Amino acid sequence: MEKIFRPNPNSFKNTFCVFQEVSLSSLKGLVVQYQSKAGSSYYYSKSGMYRLSNHWGRLANSKWRLEPLEPESESKIKLGFAPWENFYHDNPVDELYYLEANYLKQTVNYQHKNNLNYDNKAILRTSFETTKRIKQIRNLFALTSWAKYFEYDDLNILRKKIIDELIFTNKTLEEIKREIV
């Protein structure tokens, strides 16, 4: 019988990780190795962790996000998988995060600087500054009242110009708006 793989329990503290949603059939042959008080189930393999849960985001002292399947599954309970190398160190003081905007879906997410897709173009920020910029960008996507102060032909082009400045510069939103007017 093969020995069950168990990582050190402290290896997940203060980590950032993006899980990819996978089908429940991925659990075939795996056994639950940890059940949290909040009801999440954890399955470990040599290649990574499976997490079955109805909640994602901030978890105690870690930031774990789930990238949903396309098309998104309707179930509230989702199974995510992350390879061990996708768990990155997190802390509140270092500039570890950058932002990515999806202009078609009008969404913004943060990523860790150690992920393989980081191209060193987006500005790195602390957790606090990242959260602040995410809120500003989400408001720019969701609202239109801010645009009445600008002359523009296409709101989406104006929106992209402002959001790109928020992602790729250290300028404040107020500075960006003043430069555009």
Helices and strands as residue ranges (DSSP letters): G 9-12, E 15-22, G 24-27, E 34-35, E 41-44, E 48-53, E 57-59, E 62-67, E 78-83, G 84-86, E 88-89, E 97-102, E 107-112, H 127-142, G 145-149, H 155-168, H 173-180
